[in-house]
């Protein structure tokens, strides 16, 4: 029971810190960029990727550092986590994401409760989320099989890059998507647009799980 509580707590804390980084860096980027959206996005991407790398290194030994419902579900499909833990992981991730958003608002002196009006809709955005989620899961699965020590760096770098090569700026996470509905800052997404993102993310996860059953990665090897 204690070990399970520790794992759930790690997922809650890790996701909270991740969202604080996503939203907080977005606020800071906008305030310092002088209206240059490219600079704000660059700041947002680098801070998010760096924070995610550190959080995976920190909490990975405890919970696996999923911080993402689709990662948890696909891990369960692959036999990496027991199905009975999935609901607790998902609840912890969603709650942690919301707390992270609120924490960012408090740090920057903003109203805690907000609702986004940032429009993120359309086929290009949805396909971007499909691609972003598929790529994220392939990176996690491939590295965990061949170079498990490289997972934190691979995931952090992938998310940093995906901010730029996807039209949606790569949410790739249902908990992140839902929490970002409650910030009217740079990182927000209009609540009406969230279902399309979440559906595309689960479609990407399904495609990744199907791909895993066919592709074969080599056994783990040392870094040298």
C-alpha positions in Angstrom: 0.0 0.0 0.0 2.8 2.4 0.9 4.6 1.7 -2.4 1.4 2.3 -4.3 0.8 5.6 -2.6 4.4 6.7 -3.3 3.9 5.9 -7.0 0.7 7.9 -7.2 2.2 10.8 -5.3 5.2 10.8 -7.7 2.8 11.0 -10.7 0.9 13.8 -9.0 4.0 15.9 -8.2 5.7 15.2 -11.5 2.6 16.3 -13.5 2.1 19.3 -11.3 5.7 20.5 -11.9 5.4 19.8 -15.6 2.3 22.0 -16.0 3.8 24.7 -13.8 6.8 24.7 -16.3 4.5 24.7 -19.3 2.2 27.5 -18.2 4.8 29.5 -16.2 7.4 29.6 -19.0 4.6 30.6 -21.4 3.7 33.6 -19.2 7.4 34.6 -18.8 8.1 34.1 -22.5 5.3 36.4 -23.5 6.2 39.1 -20.9 9.9 39.2 -22.0 9.5 38.7 -25.8 8.1 42.1 -26.6 5.3 40.6 -28.6 7.6 38.3 -30.7 5.6 35.0 -30.7 8.5 33.0 -32.0 10.7 33.9 -29.0 7.9 33.2 -26.6 7.4 29.8 -28.2 11.1 29.0 -28.1 11.3 29.9 -24.4 8.2 27.8 -23.7 9.6 24.8 -25.6 13.0 24.9 -24.1 11.7 25.3 -20.5 9.2 22.5 -21.0 11.7 20.0 -22.5 14.3 20.8 -19.8 11.8 20.4 -17.0 10.4 17.2 -18.4 13.9 15.7 -18.6 14.6 16.5 -15.0 11.2 15.3 -13.8 11.7 11.9 -15.6 15.1 11.5 -14.0 13.7 12.4 -10.6 10.5 10.4 -10.5 11.2 7.7 -13.0 12.6 5.3 -10.3 9.5 5.6 -8.2 6.5 5.6 -10.7 8.0 5.3 -14.1 7.4 9.1 -14.6 4.4 8.7 -17.0 2.8 12.1 -16.2 0.4 11.2 -19.1 -2.7 9.0 -19.2 -1.9 7.6 -22.7 1.6 6.6 -21.6 0.0 4.8 -18.6 -2.6 3.0 -20.6 -0.2 1.9 -23.3 2.3 0.8 -20.6 -0.5 -1.3 -19.1 -1.3 -2.8 -22.6 2.3 -3.8 -22.9 2.4 -5.3 -19.4 4.5 -2.7 -17.8 2.0 -1.6 -15.1 -0.9 -3.5 -13.5 -4.3 -2.4 -14.8 -5.6 -1.9 -11.3 -3.1 1.0 -10.9 -4.2 2.8 -14.1 -7.2 4.7 -12.7 -5.2 6.0 -9.7 -2.4 7.1 -12.1 -4.8 8.9 -14.4 -6.6 10.7 -11.5 -3.2 11.7 -10.0 -2.0 13.0 -13.4 -5.2 15.0 -14.1 -5.2 16.5 -10.5 -1.5 17.3 -10.6 -1.9 19.0 -14.0 -4.6 21.3 -12.7 -2.6 22.1 -9.5 0.4 22.9 -11.7 -1.7 25.4 -13.8 -3.0 27.0 -10.6 0.5 27.2 -9.2 1.8 29.0 -12.3 -1.0 31.5 -12.0 -0.1 32.2 -8.3 3.6 32.6 -9.1 2.8 35.3 -11.7 0.1 37.0 -9.6 -2.7 36.0 -11.9 -6.3 34.9 -11.0 -6.1 31.2 -10.0 -9.3 30.3 -11.9 -9.3 31.0 -15.6 -10.8 29.6 -18.7 -9.0 29.7 -22.0 -10.3 31.4 -25.2 -7.2 30.3 -27.3 -8.7 28.6 -30.4 -6.9 25.4 -31.4 -9.1 23.6 -33.8 -9.2 22.0 -37.2 -7.9 18.9 -39.0 -4.3 20.2 -39.0 -4.3 20.6 -35.3 -5.9 17.2 -34.7 -3.5 15.4 -37.0 -0.6 17.2 -35.3 -1.7 15.7 -32.0 -2.0 12.3 -33.5 1.6 12.6 -34.9 2.9 14.1 -31.6 1.5 11.4 -29.5 2.5 8.6 -31.8 6.1 10.0 -31.9 6.3 10.4 -28.1 5.2 6.9 -27.4 7.6 5.4 -30.1 10.4 7.4 -28.5 9.6 6.2 -25.0 9.1 2.6 -26.1 12.1 2.4 -28.4 14.5 3.9 -25.9 13.2 1.9 -23.0 14.0 -1.3 -24.9 17.4 -0.4 -26.4 18.7 2.5 -24.3 16.7 2.9 -21.1 19.2 5.3 -19.7 18.5 7.6 -22.6 14.7 7.9 -22.0 14.7 11.2 -20.1 16.9 12.9 -22.6 15.1 11.5 -25.6 11.6 12.4 -24.3 12.7 16.0 -23.3 14.4 16.6 -26.7 11.4 15.1 -28.6 8.9 17.4 -26.9 11.1 20.4 -27.4 11.3 19.6 -31.1 7.6 18.8 -31.4 6.7 22.2 -30.1 8.1 23.4 -33.4 7.3 20.8 -36.0 3.6 20.3 -35.1 0.9 22.9 -35.7 -0.6 22.2 -32.3 2.7 22.7 -30.4 2.5 19.1 -29.3 0.3 18.7 -26.2 0.4 14.9 -26.7 -1.2 14.3 -23.3 -4.9 14.3 -22.3 -4.2 15.5 -18.7 -2.1 18.4 -20.0 -4.8 19.2 -22.5 -7.6 19.3 -20.0 -5.6 21.4 -17.5 -4.6 23.9 -20.1 -8.3 24.6 -20.7 -8.1 26.4 -17.3 -5.5 29.0 -18.2 -6.1 32.1 -20.4 -2.4 32.5 -20.9 -0.1 31.7 -23.9 -0.4 27.9 -23.2 -4.1 27.7 -23.1 -6.6 25.8 -25.2 -10.3 26.6 -25.5 -12.4 24.0 -23.7 -14.5 23.4 -26.8 -11.4 22.3 -28.7 -10.1 19.9 -26.0 -12.2 16.9 -27.1 -10.7 16.9 -30.6 -7.2 17.0 -29.1 -7.9 14.2 -26.7 -9.5 12.0 -29.3 -6.4 12.5 -31.6 -4.1 11.7 -28.7 -5.8 8.4 -28.0 -5.8 7.6 -31.7 -2.0 8.2 -31.8 -1.7 6.0 -28.7 -3.6 3.2 -30.4 -1.5 3.5 -33.5 1.7 3.3 -31.3 0.4 0.2 -29.4 -0.3 -1.5 -32.7 3.1 -0.6 -34.1 4.8 -1.9 -31.0 3.3 -5.4 -31.7 5.1 -5.5 -35.1 8.3 -3.6 -34.6 11.2 -5.3 -32.7 13.8 -3.3 -31.0 17.2 -4.8 -30.1 17.9 -5.7 -26.5 19.3 -3.0 -24.2 23.0 -2.2 -24.6 25.5 -0.1 -22.7 26.3 3.4 -23.7 29.8 2.4 -24.9 
